[in-house]
């Protein structure tokens, strides 16, 4: 018996919270040496299947070995990605392209990009669970200020304000039947005034294409916490928190696209 049908579409949520020359979140230029990696995976399986990926990359415009404290004008970034997929007693098809580099990006370029397509149909007592998340964190002190471990020590005249930002976006699935396509990107490294962006989207539905239903439970979410200095001062001037999540259970289709972006 059909228990539920939920079609939820949230297309392109953009948090362009700050504009002007003093961006709330700012890109960092690449280090003297850069590197990159690419992983392409394709697998089919009738039985049990597992996939696991983690990435953690840090970048600093000073010496991160001395943190804390952050020096005046120091910016510290962390980009992270994780995926855990486990399918038991079923038929699985899995294709994924994952790429990461810490080189300077031109507009339209990405430091991290992951595209994943998976289908699963359970046998008796089978199921698939899958979690995927992309995270970006940045902390920066004011450009002119005494050394401090915290971004907001007090009132000072500065060139760039301090800021502290965390962005998390991803999805969770626990299903017996699904065809899911997900895409994650970040742009955080540039030697120009390139925008910082974090994007995640997912389209989960049944095995027979558009209009058919997946079976089980799924959710997708974004969380943002952003603190910035007041104008050209290091005093805390804004504190913005945002969360949005969508969950479905039963027979479902779920489409959600989420983007955090600074704009100059």
GIDAZI-V243037 format. One record per pair of residues at least 24 apart in sequence whose C-alpha atoms are under 8 Angstrom apart, sorted by the first residue. I is the first residue (numbers start at 0). GAP is how many residues later the second one is. D is the distance in whole Angstrom. If there is no record, write none. Layout:
i = {I/I}
gap = {GAP/GAP}
d = {D/D}
//
This chain:
i = {1/2/2/3/3/3/3/4/4/4/4/4/5/5/5/5/5/6/6/6/6/7/7/7/7/7/8/8/8/9/9/9/9/10/10/10/11/11/11/12/12/12/12/13/13/13/13/14/14/14/14/15/15/15/15/16/16/17/17/17/18/18/18/19/19/20/21/21/22/22/22/23/23/23/23/24/24/24/24/24/25/25/25/25/26/26/26/26/26/26/26/26/27/27/27/27/27/27/27/27/28/28/28/28/28/28/29/29/29/29/29/29/30/30/33/33/33/34/34/34/35/35/35/35/36/36/36/37/37/37/37/38/38/38/38/39/39/39/39/40/40/40/40/41/41/41/41/42/42/42/42/43/43/43/43/44/44/44/44/45/45/45/45/46/46/46/46/46/46/47/47/47/47/47/48/48/48/48/48/49/49/49/49/50/50/50/50/51/51/51/51/52/52/52/52/53/53/53/53/54/54/54/54/55/55/66/67/67/68/68/68/68/69/69/69/69/69/69/70/70/70/70/71/71/71/71/71/71/71/71/72/72/72/72/72/72/72/73/73/73/73/74/74/74/74/75/75/75/76/76/76/76/77/77/77/77/78/78/78/78/79/79/79/80/80/80/80/81/81/81/81/82/82/82/82/83/83/83/84/84/84/84/85/85/85/86/86/86/86/86/87/87/87/87/88/88/88/88/88/88/89/89/89/89/89/89/90/90/90/90/91/91/91/91/92/92/92/93/93/101/102/102/103/103/103/104/104/104/104/104/105/105/105/106/106/108/109/109/109/109/110/110/110/110/110/111/111/111/111/112/112/112/112/113/113/113/113/114/114/114/114/115/115/115/115/116/116/116/116/117/117/117/117/118/118/118/118/118/119/119/119/119/120/120/120/121/121/125/126/126/126/127/127/127/127/128/128/128/128/129/129/129/130/130/130/130/131/131/131/132/132/132/132/133/133/133/133/133/133/134/134/134/134/134/135/135/135/135/135/136/136/136/136/137/137/137/137/138/138/138/139/140/141/141/150/151/151/151/151/152/152/153/153/153/154/154/154/155/155/155/155/156/156/156/157/157/157/158/159/159/160/160/160/160/160/160/160/161/161/161/161/162/162/162/162/163/163/163/164/164/164/164/165/165/165/165/166/166/166/166/166/166/167/167/167/168/168/168/168/168/168/168/169/169/169/169/169/170/170/170/170/170/171/171/171/172/172/172/172/173/173/173/174/174/174/174/174/175/175/175/176/176/176/176/176/177/177/177/177/177/177/177/178/178/178/178/178/179/179/192/194/194/194/194/195/195/195/196/196/196/196/197/197/197/198/198/198/198/199/199/199/200/200/200/200/201/201/201/201/202/202/202/202/203/203/203/204/204/204/205/205/210/211/212/212/212/213/213/213/214/214/214/214/215/215/215/215/216/216/216/216/217/217/217/217/218/218/218/218/219/219/219/219/220/220/221}
gap = {249/247/248/245/246/247/248/208/245/246/247/248/242/245/246/247/248/245/246/247/248/238/245/246/247/248/245/246/247/245/246/247/248/245/246/247/245/246/247/244/245/246/247/244/245/246/247/244/245/246/247/244/245/246/247/245/246/244/245/246/243/244/245/243/244/243/138/139/239/240/241/137/139/204/238/113/138/140/171/237/162/167/169/170/161/162/163/164/166/167/168/169/31/32/33/47/160/161/162/163/32/75/160/161/162/163/72/73/74/159/160/161/28/72/67/68/69/66/67/68/63/64/65/66/62/63/64/59/60/61/62/57/58/59/60/55/56/57/58/53/54/55/56/51/52/53/54/49/50/51/52/47/48/49/50/45/46/47/48/43/44/45/46/40/41/42/43/44/45/38/39/40/41/42/36/37/38/39/43/34/35/36/37/32/33/34/35/30/31/32/33/28/29/30/31/26/27/28/29/24/25/26/27/24/25/82/80/81/78/79/80/81/70/71/77/78/79/80/70/75/76/77/69/70/71/72/73/74/75/76/67/68/69/70/71/72/87/66/67/68/69/63/64/65/66/62/63/64/59/60/61/62/57/58/59/60/55/56/57/58/54/55/56/51/52/53/54/49/50/51/52/47/48/49/50/46/47/48/43/44/45/46/42/43/44/33/39/40/41/42/34/38/39/40/33/34/35/36/37/38/30/31/32/33/36/37/29/30/31/32/26/27/28/29/25/26/27/24/25/87/86/87/85/86/87/82/84/85/86/89/84/86/88/87/88/78/75/76/77/78/74/75/76/77/78/72/73/74/75/70/71/72/73/68/69/70/71/66/67/68/69/64/65/66/67/62/63/64/65/60/61/62/63/58/59/60/61/88/56/57/58/59/55/56/57/54/55/50/47/48/49/45/46/47/48/43/44/45/46/42/43/44/39/40/41/42/38/39/40/35/36/37/38/34/35/36/50/64/66/31/32/33/34/63/29/30/31/32/62/27/28/29/30/25/26/27/28/24/25/26/24/93/91/92/83/77/82/83/84/81/82/79/80/81/78/79/80/76/77/78/79/75/76/77/74/75/76/73/72/73/67/68/69/70/71/72/73/66/67/71/72/63/64/65/66/62/63/64/59/60/61/62/57/58/59/60/31/55/56/57/58/93/54/55/56/30/31/51/52/53/54/89/30/31/50/51/52/31/47/48/49/50/46/47/48/43/44/45/46/42/43/44/39/40/41/42/43/38/39/40/29/30/37/38/39/26/27/28/29/35/36/37/25/26/27/28/35/24/25/71/66/67/68/69/65/66/67/62/63/64/65/61/62/63/58/59/60/61/57/58/59/54/55/56/57/52/53/54/55/50/51/52/53/49/50/51/47/48/49/46/47/42/41/38/39/40/37/38/39/34/35/36/37/33/34/35/36/30/31/32/33/29/30/31/36/26/27/28/29/25/26/27/36/24/25/36}
d = {7/6/7/8/6/5/7/8/7/5/5/7/7/7/5/6/7/7/5/6/8/8/7/6/6/7/7/5/6/7/5/6/8/6/5/7/5/5/6/7/5/6/7/7/5/5/6/7/5/6/7/7/5/5/6/7/8/6/7/8/7/6/5/8/5/7/6/7/7/8/7/8/6/6/7/7/7/7/7/7/8/8/7/6/5/5/6/8/7/7/7/6/8/8/7/8/7/5/6/7/8/6/5/5/4/8/6/5/5/6/7/7/8/8/7/6/6/6/6/7/7/5/4/7/6/5/6/7/6/4/7/8/6/5/6/8/6/5/6/8/5/5/7/8/6/4/7/8/6/5/7/8/6/4/6/8/6/5/7/7/6/4/6/8/6/5/5/6/8/8/5/4/6/7/8/6/5/7/7/8/6/4/6/7/6/5/7/8/5/5/6/8/5/5/7/7/6/4/7/8/5/5/6/4/7/8/8/5/7/5/4/7/8/7/6/6/5/7/7/8/5/7/6/6/5/6/5/6/6/8/7/5/5/4/6/8/8/6/6/8/7/7/6/4/7/6/5/6/7/6/4/7/8/6/5/6/8/6/5/7/6/5/6/8/6/4/6/8/6/5/7/7/6/4/7/6/5/7/7/6/4/6/6/5/6/8/8/6/4/6/8/5/6/6/6/6/7/7/4/7/7/6/4/5/6/7/6/5/6/8/7/6/5/7/6/5/7/4/7/7/7/7/5/4/6/7/6/5/8/8/7/8/7/6/8/7/6/6/5/8/7/6/5/7/7/8/5/5/7/7/6/4/7/8/6/5/7/7/6/5/7/8/6/5/6/7/6/4/7/8/6/5/7/8/6/4/6/7/7/5/5/7/6/4/7/5/6/7/7/6/5/8/6/5/6/8/5/4/7/6/5/7/8/6/5/7/5/5/7/7/6/4/7/6/6/6/7/8/8/7/6/4/7/8/8/6/5/7/7/8/6/5/6/8/6/5/7/6/4/6/6/8/7/6/7/7/5/5/6/7/7/8/6/5/6/6/5/8/5/6/8/6/5/8/5/6/7/6/6/8/7/5/7/6/5/6/6/6/5/8/6/7/5/4/6/6/5/6/7/6/4/6/8/6/5/6/8/7/6/5/7/8/6/5/7/8/6/8/6/4/6/8/6/8/6/6/7/8/7/5/4/6/6/5/7/8/6/4/7/6/5/6/8/6/4/6/8/8/6/6/7/7/5/5/7/7/6/5/6/8/5/7/6/5/6/5/7/4/6/8/7/5/6/7/6/6/8/7/5/4/7/6/5/7/8/6/4/6/6/5/7/8/6/4/6/8/6/6/7/8/6/4/7/6/5/6/7/5/7/8/7/8/8/5/5/6/6/5/6/8/6/5/6/6/5/7/8/7/6/4/6/6/5/7/8/7/5/4/6/6/5/7/7/4/6/7}
//
